[in-house]
Amino acid sequence: MILKTVDDTRDFGVRLAAVLRPGDLVVLSGPLGAGKTALAQGVGRGLRVLGDVTSPTFVIARVHRPDRAAGGTVPMVHVDAYRLGNVTDPRAQVDDLDLDASVEDSVTLVEWGEGMVEQLADAYLEVRIDRRDDEARVIELIAHAGDWTDRVATLSEAAAEHA
């Protein structure tokens, strides 16, 4: 999928949120400035969570509780594993965050998590984001087990309708 603006990336995050449910793991990958946090902001808006969704680079993980008054029902755990990549064993640091304690009840989005967090769930969605020279984002959705293939197909159909 090609998303022309940052707002389109956020809007896609809202659409992605519509197919997410407790226990889901979404691994966001792409270079700096590709739009990983913008996508997470859209997911947060779609899940109707409390608080602003900002990059958790310095705190590593942030839990956003559902805004029950707005109809939110599922918490979102937003992780930025960027700084974990510079340690000897980043998987051990991910384990130290104790994220698996909330994975079953939350939607967990992990920026820069490829190769580190896949063990948190039996099935997960990988979202690869790349930014072109014209600022458009190219989004690739990769299903890893479970029913992600069906859910990705639903998202692809919806994206075609919004094009």
Phi and psi in radians as a Rosetta constraint file:
Dihedral C 1 N 2 CA 2 C 2 CIRCULARHARMONIC -2.019 0.35
Dihedral N 2 CA 2 C 2 N 3 CIRCULARHARMONIC 2.206 0.35
Dihedral C 2 N 3 CA 3 C 3 CIRCULARHARMONIC -1.998 0.35
Dihedral N 3 CA 3 C 3 N 4 CIRCULARHARMONIC 2.124 0.35
Dihedral C 3 N 4 CA 4 C 4 CIRCULARHARMONIC -1.340 0.35
Dihedral N 4 CA 4 C 4 N 5 CIRCULARHARMONIC -0.483 0.35
Dihedral C 4 N 5 CA 5 C 5 CIRCULARHARMONIC -2.360 0.35
Dihedral N 5 CA 5 C 5 N 6 CIRCULARHARMONIC 2.956 0.35
Dihedral C 5 N 6 CA 6 C 6 CIRCULARHARMONIC -1.092 0.35
Dihedral N 6 CA 6 C 6 N 7 CIRCULARHARMONIC -0.674 0.35
Dihedral C 6 N 7 CA 7 C 7 CIRCULARHARMONIC -1.086 0.35
Dihedral N 7 CA 7 C 7 N 8 CIRCULARHARMONIC -0.656 0.35
Dihedral C 7 N 8 CA 8 C 8 CIRCULARHARMONIC -1.098 0.35
Dihedral N 8 CA 8 C 8 N 9 CIRCULARHARMONIC -0.624 0.35
Dihedral C 8 N 9 CA 9 C 9 CIRCULARHARMONIC -1.147 0.35
Dihedral N 9 CA 9 C 9 N 10 CIRCULARHARMONIC -0.770 0.35
Dihedral C 9 N 10 CA 10 C 10 CIRCULARHARMONIC -1.095 0.35
Dihedral N 10 CA 10 C 10 N 11 CIRCULARHARMONIC -0.754 0.35
Dihedral C 10 N 11 CA 11 C 11 CIRCULARHARMONIC -1.063 0.35
Dihedral N 11 CA 11 C 11 N 12 CIRCULARHARMONIC -0.670 0.35
Dihedral C 11 N 12 CA 12 C 12 CIRCULARHARMONIC -1.127 0.35
Dihedral N 12 CA 12 C 12 N 13 CIRCULARHARMONIC -0.639 0.35
Dihedral C 12 N 13 CA 13 C 13 CIRCULARHARMONIC -1.045 0.35
Dihedral N 13 CA 13 C 13 N 14 CIRCULARHARMONIC -0.672 0.35
Dihedral C 13 N 14 CA 14 C 14 CIRCULARHARMONIC -1.097 0.35
Dihedral N 14 CA 14 C 14 N 15 CIRCULARHARMONIC -0.766 0.35
Dihedral C 14 N 15 CA 15 C 15 CIRCULARHARMONIC -1.142 0.35
Dihedral N 15 CA 15 C 15 N 16 CIRCULARHARMONIC -0.665 0.35
Dihedral C 15 N 16 CA 16 C 16 CIRCULARHARMONIC -1.090 0.35
Dihedral N 16 CA 16 C 16 N 17 CIRCULARHARMONIC -0.719 0.35
Dihedral C 16 N 17 CA 17 C 17 CIRCULARHARMONIC -1.005 0.35
Dihedral N 17 CA 17 C 17 N 18 CIRCULARHARMONIC -0.533 0.35
Dihedral C 17 N 18 CA 18 C 18 CIRCULARHARMONIC -1.138 0.35
Dihedral N 18 CA 18 C 18 N 19 CIRCULARHARMONIC -0.386 0.35
Dihedral C 18 N 19 CA 19 C 19 CIRCULARHARMONIC -1.837 0.35
Dihedral N 19 CA 19 C 19 N 20 CIRCULARHARMONIC 0.053 0.35
Dihedral C 19 N 20 CA 20 C 20 CIRCULARHARMONIC -1.573 0.35
Dihedral N 20 CA 20 C 20 N 21 CIRCULARHARMONIC 2.668 0.35
Dihedral C 20 N 21 CA 21 C 21 CIRCULARHARMONIC -2.588 0.35
Dihedral N 21 CA 21 C 21 N 22 CIRCULARHARMONIC 2.896 0.35
Dihedral C 21 N 22 CA 22 C 22 CIRCULARHARMONIC -0.921 0.35
Dihedral N 22 CA 22 C 22 N 23 CIRCULARHARMONIC 2.403 0.35
Dihedral C 22 N 23 CA 23 C 23 CIRCULARHARMONIC 1.685 0.35
Dihedral N 23 CA 23 C 23 N 24 CIRCULARHARMONIC -0.165 0.35
Dihedral C 23 N 24 CA 24 C 24 CIRCULARHARMONIC -1.325 0.35
Dihedral N 24 CA 24 C 24 N 25 CIRCULARHARMONIC 2.452 0.35
Dihedral C 24 N 25 CA 25 C 25 CIRCULARHARMONIC -2.036 0.35
Dihedral N 25 CA 25 C 25 N 26 CIRCULARHARMONIC 2.223 0.35
Dihedral C 25 N 26 CA 26 C 26 CIRCULARHARMONIC -2.155 0.35
Dihedral N 26 CA 26 C 26 N 27 CIRCULARHARMONIC 2.113 0.35
Dihedral C 26 N 27 CA 27 C 27 CIRCULARHARMONIC -1.804 0.35
Dihedral N 27 CA 27 C 27 N 28 CIRCULARHARMONIC 2.073 0.35
Dihedral C 27 N 28 CA 28 C 28 CIRCULARHARMONIC -1.768 0.35
Dihedral N 28 CA 28 C 28 N 29 CIRCULARHARMONIC 2.181 0.35
Dihedral C 28 N 29 CA 29 C 29 CIRCULARHARMONIC -2.256 0.35
Dihedral N 29 CA 29 C 29 N 30 CIRCULARHARMONIC 2.709 0.35
Dihedral C 29 N 30 CA 30 C 30 CIRCULARHARMONIC 2.658 0.35
Dihedral N 30 CA 30 C 30 N 31 CIRCULARHARMONIC 2.872 0.35
Dihedral C 30 N 31 CA 31 C 31 CIRCULARHARMONIC -1.222 0.35
Dihedral N 31 CA 31 C 31 N 32 CIRCULARHARMONIC 2.943 0.35
Dihedral C 31 N 32 CA 32 C 32 CIRCULARHARMONIC -0.927 0.35
Dihedral N 32 CA 32 C 32 N 33 CIRCULARHARMONIC 2.356 0.35
Dihedral C 32 N 33 CA 33 C 33 CIRCULARHARMONIC 1.377 0.35
Dihedral N 33 CA 33 C 33 N 34 CIRCULARHARMONIC 0.155 0.35
Dihedral C 33 N 34 CA 34 C 34 CIRCULARHARMONIC -1.288 0.35
Dihedral N 34 CA 34 C 34 N 35 CIRCULARHARMONIC -0.486 0.35
Dihedral C 34 N 35 CA 35 C 35 CIRCULARHARMONIC 2.127 0.35
Dihedral N 35 CA 35 C 35 N 36 CIRCULARHARMONIC 0.302 0.35
Dihedral C 35 N 36 CA 36 C 36 CIRCULARHARMONIC -1.079 0.35
Dihedral N 36 CA 36 C 36 N 37 CIRCULARHARMONIC -0.807 0.35
Dihedral C 36 N 37 CA 37 C 37 CIRCULARHARMONIC -1.207 0.35
Dihedral N 37 CA 37 C 37 N 38 CIRCULARHARMONIC -0.650 0.35
Dihedral C 37 N 38 CA 38 C 38 CIRCULARHARMONIC -1.058 0.35
Dihedral N 38 CA 38 C 38 N 39 CIRCULARHARMONIC -0.715 0.35
Dihedral C 38 N 39 CA 39 C 39 CIRCULARHARMONIC -1.117 0.35
Dihedral N 39 CA 39 C 39 N 40 CIRCULARHARMONIC -0.756 0.35
Dihedral C 39 N 40 CA 40 C 40 CIRCULARHARMONIC -1.076 0.35
Dihedral N 40 CA 40 C 40 N 41 CIRCULARHARMONIC -0.640 0.35
Dihedral C 40 N 41 CA 41 C 41 CIRCULARHARMONIC -1.072 0.35
Dihedral N 41 CA 41 C 41 N 42 CIRCULARHARMONIC -0.734 0.35
Dihedral C 41 N 42 CA 42 C 42 CIRCULARHARMONIC -1.133 0.35
Dihedral N 42 CA 42 C 42 N 43 CIRCULARHARMONIC -0.705 0.35
Dihedral C 42 N 43 CA 43 C 43 CIRCULARHARMONIC -1.094 0.35
Dihedral N 43 CA 43 C 43 N 44 CIRCULARHARMONIC -0.771 0.35
Dihedral C 43 N 44 CA 44 C 44 CIRCULARHARMONIC -1.046 0.35
Dihedral N 44 CA 44 C 44 N 45 CIRCULARHARMONIC -0.721 0.35
Dihedral C 44 N 45 CA 45 C 45 CIRCULARHARMONIC -1.128 0.35
Dihedral N 45 CA 45 C 45 N 46 CIRCULARHARMONIC -0.735 0.35
Dihedral C 45 N 46 CA 46 C 46 CIRCULARHARMONIC -1.164 0.35
Dihedral N 46 CA 46 C 46 N 47 CIRCULARHARMONIC -0.608 0.35
Dihedral C 46 N 47 CA 47 C 47 CIRCULARHARMONIC -1.430 0.35
Dihedral N 47 CA 47 C 47 N 48 CIRCULARHARMONIC -0.170 0.35
Dihedral C 47 N 48 CA 48 C 48 CIRCULARHARMONIC 1.025 0.35
Dihedral N 48 CA 48 C 48 N 49 CIRCULARHARMONIC 1.054 0.35
Dihedral C 48 N 49 CA 49 C 49 CIRCULARHARMONIC -1.685 0.35
Dihedral N 49 CA 49 C 49 N 50 CIRCULARHARMONIC 2.791 0.35
Dihedral C 49 N 50 CA 50 C 50 CIRCULARHARMONIC -1.374 0.35
Dihedral N 50 CA 50 C 50 N 51 CIRCULARHARMONIC 2.585 0.35
Dihedral C 50 N 51 CA 51 C 51 CIRCULARHARMONIC 1.430 0.35
Dihedral N 51 CA 51 C 51 N 52 CIRCULARHARMONIC 2.829 0.35
Dihedral C 51 N 52 CA 52 C 52 CIRCULARHARMONIC -1.326 0.35
Dihedral N 52 CA 52 C 52 N 53 CIRCULARHARMONIC 2.395 0.35
Dihedral C 52 N 53 CA 53 C 53 CIRCULARHARMONIC -1.585 0.35
Dihedral N 53 CA 53 C 53 N 54 CIRCULARHARMONIC 1.931 0.35
Dihedral C 53 N 54 CA 54 C 54 CIRCULARHARMONIC -2.164 0.35
Dihedral N 54 CA 54 C 54 N 55 CIRCULARHARMONIC 2.927 0.35
Dihedral C 54 N 55 CA 55 C 55 CIRCULARHARMONIC -1.107 0.35
Dihedral N 55 CA 55 C 55 N 56 CIRCULARHARMONIC 2.199 0.35
Dihedral C 55 N 56 CA 56 C 56 CIRCULARHARMONIC -1.559 0.35
Dihedral N 56 CA 56 C 56 N 57 CIRCULARHARMONIC 0.530 0.35
Dihedral C 56 N 57 CA 57 C 57 CIRCULARHARMONIC -0.915 0.35
Dihedral N 57 CA 57 C 57 N 58 CIRCULARHARMONIC -0.783 0.35
Dihedral C 57 N 58 CA 58 C 58 CIRCULARHARMONIC -1.520 0.35
Dihedral N 58 CA 58 C 58 N 59 CIRCULARHARMONIC -0.428 0.35
Dihedral C 58 N 59 CA 59 C 59 CIRCULARHARMONIC -1.703 0.35
Dihedral N 59 CA 59 C 59 N 60 CIRCULARHARMONIC -0.149 0.35
Dihedral C 59 N 60 CA 60 C 60 CIRCULARHARMONIC 1.250 0.35
Dihedral N 60 CA 60 C 60 N 61 CIRCULARHARMONIC -0.817 0.35
Dihedral C 60 N 61 CA 61 C 61 CIRCULARHARMONIC -2.449 0.35
Dihedral N 61 CA 61 C 61 N 62 CIRCULARHARMONIC 2.461 0.35
Dihedral C 61 N 62 CA 62 C 62 CIRCULARHARMONIC -2.364 0.35
Dihedral N 62 CA 62 C 62 N 63 CIRCULARHARMONIC 2.321 0.35
Dihedral C 62 N 63 CA 63 C 63 CIRCULARHARMONIC -1.751 0.35
Dihedral N 63 CA 63 C 63 N 64 CIRCULARHARMONIC 2.220 0.35
Dihedral C 63 N 64 CA 64 C 64 CIRCULARHARMONIC -1.895 0.35
Dihedral N 64 CA 64 C 64 N 65 CIRCULARHARMONIC 1.991 0.35
Dihedral C 64 N 65 CA 65 C 65 CIRCULARHARMONIC -1.310 0.35
Dihedral N 65 CA 65 C 65 N 66 CIRCULARHARMONIC 2.634 0.35
Dihedral C 65 N 66 CA 66 C 66 CIRCULARHARMONIC -1.198 0.35
Dihedral N 66 CA 66 C 66 N 67 CIRCULARHARMONIC 2.488 0.35
Dihedral C 66 N 67 CA 67 C 67 CIRCULARHARMONIC -1.525 0.35
Dihedral N 67 CA 67 C 67 N 68 CIRCULARHARMONIC 1.616 0.35
Dihedral C 67 N 68 CA 68 C 68 CIRCULARHARMONIC -1.047 0.35
Dihedral N 68 CA 68 C 68 N 69 CIRCULARHARMONIC -0.615 0.35
Dihedral C 68 N 69 CA 69 C 69 CIRCULARHARMONIC -1.131 0.35
Dihedral N 69 CA 69 C 69 N 70 CIRCULARHARMONIC -0.470 0.35
Dihedral C 69 N 70 CA 70 C 70 CIRCULARHARMONIC -1.683 0.35
Dihedral N 70 CA 70 C 70 N 71 CIRCULARHARMONIC 0.070 0.35
Dihedral C 70 N 71 CA 71 C 71 CIRCULARHARMONIC 1.671 0.35
Dihedral N 71 CA 71 C 71 N 72 CIRCULARHARMONIC 0.105 0.35
Dihedral C 71 N 72 CA 72 C 72 CIRCULARHARMONIC -1.243 0.35
Dihedral N 72 CA 72 C 72 N 73 CIRCULARHARMONIC 2.468 0.35
Dihedral C 72 N 73 CA 73 C 73 CIRCULARHARMONIC -2.268 0.35
Dihedral N 73 CA 73 C 73 N 74 CIRCULARHARMONIC -0.289 0.35
Dihedral C 73 N 74 CA 74 C 74 CIRCULARHARMONIC -2.127 0.35
Dihedral N 74 CA 74 C 74 N 75 CIRCULARHARMONIC 2.242 0.35
Dihedral C 74 N 75 CA 75 C 75 CIRCULARHARMONIC -1.229 0.35
Dihedral N 75 CA 75 C 75 N 76 CIRCULARHARMONIC 2.715 0.35
Dihedral C 75 N 76 CA 76 C 76 CIRCULARHARMONIC -2.130 0.35
Dihedral N 76 CA 76 C 76 N 77 CIRCULARHARMONIC 2.208 0.35
Dihedral C 76 N 77 CA 77 C 77 CIRCULARHARMONIC -1.756 0.35
Dihedral N 77 CA 77 C 77 N 78 CIRCULARHARMONIC 2.131 0.35
Dihedral C 77 N 78 CA 78 C 78 CIRCULARHARMONIC -2.000 0.35
Dihedral N 78 CA 78 C 78 N 79 CIRCULARHARMONIC 2.065 0.35
Dihedral C 78 N 79 CA 79 C 79 CIRCULARHARMONIC -2.088 0.35
Dihedral N 79 CA 79 C 79 N 80 CIRCULARHARMONIC 2.459 0.35
Dihedral C 79 N 80 CA 80 C 80 CIRCULARHARMONIC -2.082 0.35
Dihedral N 80 CA 80 C 80 N 81 CIRCULARHARMONIC 1.853 0.35
Dihedral C 80 N 81 CA 81 C 81 CIRCULARHARMONIC -1.594 0.35
Dihedral N 81 CA 81 C 81 N 82 CIRCULARHARMONIC 0.221 0.35
Dihedral C 81 N 82 CA 82 C 82 CIRCULARHARMONIC -0.946 0.35
Dihedral N 82 CA 82 C 82 N 83 CIRCULARHARMONIC -0.854 0.35
Dihedral C 82 N 83 CA 83 C 83 CIRCULARHARMONIC -1.278 0.35
Dihedral N 83 CA 83 C 83 N 84 CIRCULARHARMONIC -0.300 0.35
Dihedral C 83 N 84 CA 84 C 84 CIRCULARHARMONIC -1.278 0.35
Dihedral N 84 CA 84 C 84 N 85 CIRCULARHARMONIC -0.347 0.35
Dihedral C 84 N 85 CA 85 C 85 CIRCULARHARMONIC -1.210 0.35
Dihedral N 85 CA 85 C 85 N 86 CIRCULARHARMONIC -0.252 0.35
Dihedral C 85 N 86 CA 86 C 86 CIRCULARHARMONIC -1.668 0.35
Dihedral N 86 CA 86 C 86 N 87 CIRCULARHARMONIC 0.180 0.35
Dihedral C 86 N 87 CA 87 C 87 CIRCULARHARMONIC -1.852 0.35
Dihedral N 87 CA 87 C 87 N 88 CIRCULARHARMONIC 2.885 0.35
Dihedral C 87 N 88 CA 88 C 88 CIRCULARHARMONIC -1.084 0.35
Dihedral N 88 CA 88 C 88 N 89 CIRCULARHARMONIC -0.786 0.35
Dihedral C 88 N 89 CA 89 C 89 CIRCULARHARMONIC -2.283 0.35
Dihedral N 89 CA 89 C 89 N 90 CIRCULARHARMONIC 1.472 0.35
Dihedral C 89 N 90 CA 90 C 90 CIRCULARHARMONIC -1.085 0.35
Dihedral N 90 CA 90 C 90 N 91 CIRCULARHARMONIC -0.513 0.35
Dihedral C 90 N 91 CA 91 C 91 CIRCULARHARMONIC -1.110 0.35
Dihedral N 91 CA 91 C 91 N 92 CIRCULARHARMONIC -0.657 0.35
Dihedral C 91 N 92 CA 92 C 92 CIRCULARHARMONIC -1.121 0.35
Dihedral N 92 CA 92 C 92 N 93 CIRCULARHARMONIC -0.680 0.35
Dihedral C 92 N 93 CA 93 C 93 CIRCULARHARMONIC -1.173 0.35
Dihedral N 93 CA 93 C 93 N 94 CIRCULARHARMONIC -0.657 0.35
Dihedral C 93 N 94 CA 94 C 94 CIRCULARHARMONIC -1.091 0.35
Dihedral N 94 CA 94 C 94 N 95 CIRCULARHARMONIC -0.758 0.35
Dihedral C 94 N 95 CA 95 C 95 CIRCULARHARMONIC -1.057 0.35
Dihedral N 95 CA 95 C 95 N 96 CIRCULARHARMONIC -0.654 0.35
Dihedral C 95 N 96 CA 96 C 96 CIRCULARHARMONIC -1.132 0.35
Dihedral N 96 CA 96 C 96 N 97 CIRCULARHARMONIC -0.412 0.35
Dihedral C 96 N 97 CA 97 C 97 CIRCULARHARMONIC -1.224 0.35
Dihedral N 97 CA 97 C 97 N 98 CIRCULARHARMONIC -0.254 0.35
Dihedral C 97 N 98 CA 98 C 98 CIRCULARHARMONIC 1.035 0.35
Dihedral N 98 CA 98 C 98 N 99 CIRCULARHARMONIC 0.630 0.35
Dihedral C 98 N 99 CA 99 C 99 CIRCULARHARMONIC -1.184 0.35
Dihedral N 99 CA 99 C 99 N 100 CIRCULARHARMONIC -0.524 0.35
Dihedral C 99 N 100 CA 100 C 100 CIRCULARHARMONIC -1.124 0.35
Dihedral N 100 CA 100 C 100 N 101 CIRCULARHARMONIC -0.275 0.35
Dihedral C 100 N 101 CA 101 C 101 CIRCULARHARMONIC -1.209 0.35
Dihedral N 101 CA 101 C 101 N 102 CIRCULARHARMONIC -0.429 0.35
Dihedral C 101 N 102 CA 102 C 102 CIRCULARHARMONIC -1.956 0.35
Dihedral N 102 CA 102 C 102 N 103 CIRCULARHARMONIC -0.094 0.35
Dihedral C 102 N 103 CA 103 C 103 CIRCULARHARMONIC -1.058 0.35
Dihedral N 103 CA 103 C 103 N 104 CIRCULARHARMONIC -0.683 0.35
Dihedral C 103 N 104 CA 104 C 104 CIRCULARHARMONIC -1.176 0.35
Dihedral N 104 CA 104 C 104 N 105 CIRCULARHARMONIC -0.504 0.35
Dihedral C 104 N 105 CA 105 C 105 CIRCULARHARMONIC -1.777 0.35
Dihedral N 105 CA 105 C 105 N 106 CIRCULARHARMONIC -0.135 0.35
Dihedral C 105 N 106 CA 106 C 106 CIRCULARHARMONIC -2.192 0.35
Dihedral N 106 CA 106 C 106 N 107 CIRCULARHARMONIC 2.889 0.35
Dihedral C 106 N 107 CA 107 C 107 CIRCULARHARMONIC -1.614 0.35
Dihedral N 107 CA 107 C 107 N 108 CIRCULARHARMONIC 2.204 0.35
Dihedral C 107 N 108 CA 108 C 108 CIRCULARHARMONIC -1.978 0.35
Dihedral N 108 CA 108 C 108 N 109 CIRCULARHARMONIC 2.108 0.35
Dihedral C 108 N 109 CA 109 C 109 CIRCULARHARMONIC -1.937 0.35
Dihedral N 109 CA 109 C 109 N 110 CIRCULARHARMONIC 2.247 0.35
Dihedral C 109 N 110 CA 110 C 110 CIRCULARHARMONIC -2.180 0.35
Dihedral N 110 CA 110 C 110 N 111 CIRCULARHARMONIC 2.008 0.35
Dihedral C 110 N 111 CA 111 C 111 CIRCULARHARMONIC -1.433 0.35
Dihedral N 111 CA 111 C 111 N 112 CIRCULARHARMONIC 2.461 0.35
Dihedral C 111 N 112 CA 112 C 112 CIRCULARHARMONIC 1.071 0.35
Dihedral N 112 CA 112 C 112 N 113 CIRCULARHARMONIC 0.484 0.35
Dihedral C 112 N 113 CA 113 C 113 CIRCULARHARMONIC -1.654 0.35
Dihedral N 113 CA 113 C 113 N 114 CIRCULARHARMONIC -0.062 0.35
Dihedral C 113 N 114 CA 114 C 114 CIRCULARHARMONIC -1.021 0.35
Dihedral N 114 CA 114 C 114 N 115 CIRCULARHARMONIC 2.336 0.35
Dihedral C 114 N 115 CA 115 C 115 CIRCULARHARMONIC 1.421 0.35
Dihedral N 115 CA 115 C 115 N 116 CIRCULARHARMONIC 0.004 0.35
Dihedral C 115 N 116 CA 116 C 116 CIRCULARHARMONIC -2.183 0.35
Dihedral N 116 CA 116 C 116 N 117 CIRCULARHARMONIC -0.560 0.35
Dihedral C 116 N 117 CA 117 C 117 CIRCULARHARMONIC -2.073 0.35
Dihedral N 117 CA 117 C 117 N 118 CIRCULARHARMONIC -0.015 0.35
Dihedral C 117 N 118 CA 118 C 118 CIRCULARHARMONIC -1.013 0.35
Dihedral N 118 CA 118 C 118 N 119 CIRCULARHARMONIC -0.461 0.35
Dihedral C 118 N 119 CA 119 C 119 CIRCULARHARMONIC -1.271 0.35
Dihedral N 119 CA 119 C 119 N 120 CIRCULARHARMONIC -0.120 0.35
Dihedral C 119 N 120 CA 120 C 120 CIRCULARHARMONIC -1.271 0.35
Dihedral N 120 CA 120 C 120 N 121 CIRCULARHARMONIC -0.308 0.35
Dihedral C 120 N 121 CA 121 C 121 CIRCULARHARMONIC -2.563 0.35
Dihedral N 121 CA 121 C 121 N 122 CIRCULARHARMONIC 2.648 0.35
Dihedral C 121 N 122 CA 122 C 122 CIRCULARHARMONIC -1.213 0.35
Dihedral N 122 CA 122 C 122 N 123 CIRCULARHARMONIC -0.545 0.35
Dihedral C 122 N 123 CA 123 C 123 CIRCULARHARMONIC -2.328 0.35
Dihedral N 123 CA 123 C 123 N 124 CIRCULARHARMONIC 2.559 0.35
Dihedral C 123 N 124 CA 124 C 124 CIRCULARHARMONIC -2.715 0.35
Dihedral N 124 CA 124 C 124 N 125 CIRCULARHARMONIC 2.877 0.35
Dihedral C 124 N 125 CA 125 C 125 CIRCULARHARMONIC -1.920 0.35
Dihedral N 125 CA 125 C 125 N 126 CIRCULARHARMONIC 2.249 0.35
Dihedral C 125 N 126 CA 126 C 126 CIRCULARHARMONIC -1.766 0.35
Dihedral N 126 CA 126 C 126 N 127 CIRCULARHARMONIC 2.256 0.35
Dihedral C 126 N 127 CA 127 C 127 CIRCULARHARMONIC -2.054 0.35
Dihedral N 127 CA 127 C 127 N 128 CIRCULARHARMONIC 1.951 0.35
Dihedral C 127 N 128 CA 128 C 128 CIRCULARHARMONIC -1.704 0.35
Dihedral N 128 CA 128 C 128 N 129 CIRCULARHARMONIC 2.231 0.35
Dihedral C 128 N 129 CA 129 C 129 CIRCULARHARMONIC -2.130 0.35
Dihedral N 129 CA 129 C 129 N 130 CIRCULARHARMONIC 2.306 0.35
Dihedral C 129 N 130 CA 130 C 130 CIRCULARHARMONIC -2.290 0.35
Dihedral N 130 CA 130 C 130 N 131 CIRCULARHARMONIC 2.536 0.35
Dihedral C 130 N 131 CA 131 C 131 CIRCULARHARMONIC -1.880 0.35
Dihedral N 131 CA 131 C 131 N 132 CIRCULARHARMONIC 2.223 0.35
Dihedral C 131 N 132 CA 132 C 132 CIRCULARHARMONIC -1.467 0.35
Dihedral N 132 CA 132 C 132 N 133 CIRCULARHARMONIC 2.985 0.35
Dihedral C 132 N 133 CA 133 C 133 CIRCULARHARMONIC -1.062 0.35
Dihedral N 133 CA 133 C 133 N 134 CIRCULARHARMONIC -0.510 0.35
Dihedral C 133 N 134 CA 134 C 134 CIRCULARHARMONIC -1.499 0.35
Dihedral N 134 CA 134 C 134 N 135 CIRCULARHARMONIC 0.212 0.35
Dihedral C 134 N 135 CA 135 C 135 CIRCULARHARMONIC 1.354 0.35
Dihedral N 135 CA 135 C 135 N 136 CIRCULARHARMONIC -0.082 0.35
Dihedral C 135 N 136 CA 136 C 136 CIRCULARHARMONIC -1.202 0.35
Dihedral N 136 CA 136 C 136 N 137 CIRCULARHARMONIC 2.642 0.35
Dihedral C 136 N 137 CA 137 C 137 CIRCULARHARMONIC -1.854 0.35
Dihedral N 137 CA 137 C 137 N 138 CIRCULARHARMONIC 2.406 0.35
Dihedral C 137 N 138 CA 138 C 138 CIRCULARHARMONIC -1.850 0.35
Dihedral N 138 CA 138 C 138 N 139 CIRCULARHARMONIC 2.113 0.35
Dihedral C 138 N 139 CA 139 C 139 CIRCULARHARMONIC -1.922 0.35
Dihedral N 139 CA 139 C 139 N 140 CIRCULARHARMONIC 2.250 0.35
Dihedral C 139 N 140 CA 140 C 140 CIRCULARHARMONIC -2.102 0.35
Dihedral N 140 CA 140 C 140 N 141 CIRCULARHARMONIC 2.218 0.35
Dihedral C 140 N 141 CA 141 C 141 CIRCULARHARMONIC -1.835 0.35
Dihedral N 141 CA 141 C 141 N 142 CIRCULARHARMONIC 2.194 0.35
Dihedral C 141 N 142 CA 142 C 142 CIRCULARHARMONIC -2.143 0.35
Dihedral N 142 CA 142 C 142 N 143 CIRCULARHARMONIC 2.003 0.35
Dihedral C 142 N 143 CA 143 C 143 CIRCULARHARMONIC -1.429 0.35
Dihedral N 143 CA 143 C 143 N 144 CIRCULARHARMONIC 2.310 0.35
Dihedral C 143 N 144 CA 144 C 144 CIRCULARHARMONIC -2.124 0.35
Dihedral N 144 CA 144 C 144 N 145 CIRCULARHARMONIC 1.641 0.35
Dihedral C 144 N 145 CA 145 C 145 CIRCULARHARMONIC 1.207 0.35
Dihedral N 145 CA 145 C 145 N 146 CIRCULARHARMONIC -3.030 0.35
Dihedral C 145 N 146 CA 146 C 146 CIRCULARHARMONIC 1.028 0.35
Dihedral N 146 CA 146 C 146 N 147 CIRCULARHARMONIC -2.615 0.35
Dihedral C 146 N 147 CA 147 C 147 CIRCULARHARMONIC -1.747 0.35
Dihedral N 147 CA 147 C 147 N 148 CIRCULARHARMONIC 0.365 0.35
Dihedral C 147 N 148 CA 148 C 148 CIRCULARHARMONIC -1.081 0.35
Dihedral N 148 CA 148 C 148 N 149 CIRCULARHARMONIC -0.572 0.35
Dihedral C 148 N 149 CA 149 C 149 CIRCULARHARMONIC -1.038 0.35
Dihedral N 149 CA 149 C 149 N 150 CIRCULARHARMONIC -0.771 0.35
Dihedral C 149 N 150 CA 150 C 150 CIRCULARHARMONIC -1.153 0.35
Dihedral N 150 CA 150 C 150 N 151 CIRCULARHARMONIC -0.719 0.35
Dihedral C 150 N 151 CA 151 C 151 CIRCULARHARMONIC -1.200 0.35
Dihedral N 151 CA 151 C 151 N 152 CIRCULARHARMONIC -0.647 0.35
Dihedral C 151 N 152 CA 152 C 152 CIRCULARHARMONIC -1.117 0.35
Dihedral N 152 CA 152 C 152 N 153 CIRCULARHARMONIC -0.688 0.35
Dihedral C 152 N 153 CA 153 C 153 CIRCULARHARMONIC -1.067 0.35
Dihedral N 153 CA 153 C 153 N 154 CIRCULARHARMONIC -0.711 0.35
Dihedral C 153 N 154 CA 154 C 154 CIRCULARHARMONIC -1.066 0.35
Dihedral N 154 CA 154 C 154 N 155 CIRCULARHARMONIC -0.756 0.35
Dihedral C 154 N 155 CA 155 C 155 CIRCULARHARMONIC -1.144 0.35
Dihedral N 155 CA 155 C 155 N 156 CIRCULARHARMONIC -0.719 0.35
Dihedral C 155 N 156 CA 156 C 156 CIRCULARHARMONIC -1.106 0.35
Dihedral N 156 CA 156 C 156 N 157 CIRCULARHARMONIC -0.695 0.35
Dihedral C 156 N 157 CA 157 C 157 CIRCULARHARMONIC -1.120 0.35
Dihedral N 157 CA 157 C 157 N 158 CIRCULARHARMONIC -0.757 0.35
Dihedral C 157 N 158 CA 158 C 158 CIRCULARHARMONIC -1.127 0.35
Dihedral N 158 CA 158 C 158 N 159 CIRCULARHARMONIC -0.664 0.35
Dihedral C 158 N 159 CA 159 C 159 CIRCULARHARMONIC -1.132 0.35
Dihedral N 159 CA 159 C 159 N 160 CIRCULARHARMONIC -0.680 0.35
Dihedral C 159 N 160 CA 160 C 160 CIRCULARHARMONIC -1.101 0.35
Dihedral N 160 CA 160 C 160 N 161 CIRCULARHARMONIC -0.634 0.35
Dihedral C 160 N 161 CA 161 C 161 CIRCULARHARMONIC -1.206 0.35
Dihedral N 161 CA 161 C 161 N 162 CIRCULARHARMONIC -0.528 0.35
Dihedral C 161 N 162 CA 162 C 162 CIRCULARHARMONIC -1.501 0.35
Dihedral N 162 CA 162 C 162 N 163 CIRCULARHARMONIC -0.162 0.35
